[in-house]
Amino acid sequence: MTAPAPCRRSRFGVLVVAVEIERKFLVRGDFRPDVVTSTRICQGYLCSAPERTVRVRLCGTRAFLTIKGSSGVSGLTRYEWECELPATEAMELLELCEPGRIDKIRHRVDFAGKTFEVDEFGGDNQGLLIAELELECEEESFDCPDWLGQEVTGEPRYYNSSLVRNPYRCW
């Protein structure tokens, strides 16, 4: 695994430059009894090209600008840069975004020493539930909760940037 670049401080928070290693799964059962926290997220894309995405996200009362590179061959690993910014600026940037928004509630679920993030989508993606798990390396093992379904890591139609253009209700 490539070591993440060191963090740098900005006026509004920490800039994070790192390699993201993440697996995605459909959710097939009831995860709700194990939810630790839930946060509403609204996000839009300034750029949703396959080789890079630039997203603006309102996450509760916090806001972020994130740039992600394309996924590696396995679909697990990609470059990610993120910076926290004032919510008022994020709301202004959302007005510049490509058409469409992602509206979801992110539930954090702790299981066997890992934190799964279950995204419950709304709007045109209503009914879609995706669990994500960030890992330290691609080969890292973990226990799967009973509610975890089919793995969809590396399947582009499940990327949030794809769900803006081709929502779940259209499948």
C-alpha positions in Angstrom: 0.0 0.0 0.0 1.2 3.5 -0.8 1.5 5.6 2.4 -0.8 8.6 2.4 0.8 12.0 1.9 1.1 14.1 5.1 -1.9 16.3 6.0 -1.6 20.0 5.7 -3.6 22.6 7.6 -5.7 25.2 5.9 -7.7 28.1 7.2 -10.9 25.9 7.6 -9.6 22.5 8.4 -7.2 19.7 7.5 -6.5 19.0 3.8 -6.4 15.2 3.4 -4.3 13.8 0.5 -4.5 10.0 0.6 -5.3 6.8 -1.2 -8.8 5.5 -0.5 -9.2 1.8 -0.3 -12.9 0.9 -0.1 -15.3 -2.0 -0.7 -19.0 -1.6 -1.5 -21.9 -3.9 -0.9 -25.6 -3.9 -1.4 -27.6 -4.2 1.9 -30.0 -7.1 2.1 -31.1 -7.1 5.7 -31.9 -5.0 8.7 -28.8 -3.0 9.7 -30.7 -0.5 11.8 -30.4 -2.1 15.3 -26.6 -1.5 15.1 -26.6 2.1 13.8 -24.4 4.4 15.9 -25.0 7.7 14.2 -26.9 9.0 11.1 -26.3 12.1 9.1 -28.1 13.6 6.1 -25.9 14.3 3.1 -26.6 16.4 0.0 -23.9 16.4 -2.7 -23.4 17.6 -6.2 -20.6 17.3 -8.8 -18.6 20.1 -10.4 -17.0 17.3 -12.6 -18.2 13.7 -12.9 -15.8 12.5 -15.6 -14.8 8.8 -15.2 -11.1 9.7 -14.7 -11.8 12.3 -11.9 -14.7 13.6 -9.9 -15.0 16.9 -8.1 -17.8 16.9 -5.5 -19.3 19.3 -3.1 -20.9 17.8 -0.1 -23.0 19.1 2.8 -22.8 16.6 5.6 -25.0 17.8 8.4 -23.6 21.2 9.4 -20.2 20.5 7.8 -19.2 20.9 4.2 -16.4 19.4 2.0 -14.8 19.7 -1.4 -13.5 16.4 -2.6 -11.5 15.4 -5.6 -11.2 11.7 -6.5 -9.2 10.0 -9.2 -10.2 7.0 -11.2 -10.3 3.6 -9.6 -7.4 1.1 -10.0 -7.8 -2.2 -11.8 -9.4 -3.9 -8.7 -11.9 -1.1 -8.3 -10.8 -0.9 -4.6 -8.2 1.9 -4.6 -8.2 5.5 -5.8 -6.7 8.9 -5.0 -8.7 11.2 -2.8 -8.1 14.8 -1.7 -10.6 16.5 0.6 -10.9 19.9 2.2 -13.4 21.1 4.7 -15.0 24.5 3.8 -17.6 26.8 5.2 -21.2 25.5 4.6 -22.2 28.8 3.0 -19.5 28.4 0.4 -20.5 24.8 -0.3 -24.1 26.0 -0.9 -22.8 28.5 -3.4 -20.7 25.8 -5.1 -23.7 23.5 -5.3 -25.4 26.0 -7.6 -22.5 25.6 -10.0 -22.7 21.8 -10.1 -23.8 19.6 -12.9 -27.6 18.8 -13.0 -28.8 16.4 -10.3 -28.0 15.8 -6.7 -27.4 12.9 -4.4 -29.6 12.9 -1.3 -28.9 10.3 1.3 -28.7 9.4 4.9 -25.4 7.9 6.0 -25.7 5.5 8.9 -22.5 4.5 10.7 -22.6 0.9 11.9 -19.9 -0.7 14.1 -19.4 -4.4 13.6 -16.5 -6.7 14.7 -14.1 -3.8 15.1 -14.9 -2.1 11.8 -17.2 0.8 10.8 -19.5 0.3 7.9 -21.2 3.3 6.4 -24.6 2.4 5.1 -26.0 5.0 2.6 -29.8 5.1 2.4 -30.6 7.0 -0.8 -33.5 9.3 -1.3 -35.0 11.1 -4.3 -34.5 9.4 -7.6 -32.3 6.8 -5.9 -34.9 5.9 -3.3 -34.7 2.2 -2.3 -31.0 1.8 -2.9 -28.9 0.8 0.2 -25.1 0.6 -0.2 -22.7 -0.3 2.6 -19.1 0.9 2.3 -16.1 -0.2 4.3 -12.7 1.6 4.2 -9.7 -0.6 4.6 -6.0 -0.1 5.3 -4.9 -2.3 2.4 -6.6 -4.2 -0.4 -6.0 -7.6 1.2 -7.3 -6.7 4.6 -9.8 -9.2 6.0 -13.0 -8.4 7.9 -16.1 -10.1 9.2 -19.3 -9.6 7.3 -22.5 -8.8 9.1 -25.7 -10.8 8.2 -27.2 -7.8 6.4 -24.4 -7.4 4.0 -25.3 -8.5 0.4 -23.7 -8.7 -3.0 -20.3 -6.9 -3.4 -20.5 -4.1 -6.0 -17.0 -2.7 -5.6 -15.7 -1.3 -8.9 -19.1 -1.4 -10.5 -19.5 2.1 -12.0 -23.3 2.3 -11.9 -23.1 2.2 -8.1 -20.7 5.3 -7.9 -22.5 8.3 -6.6 -21.4 10.3 -9.6 -23.1 7.7 -11.9 -26.3 7.7 -9.8 -26.7 11.4 -10.5 -26.8 10.7 -14.3 -28.5 7.4 -14.2 -30.6 7.1 -11.0 -31.6 3.8 -9.5 -35.3 4.4 -10.3 -34.3 4.2 -14.0 -32.6 0.7 -13.9 
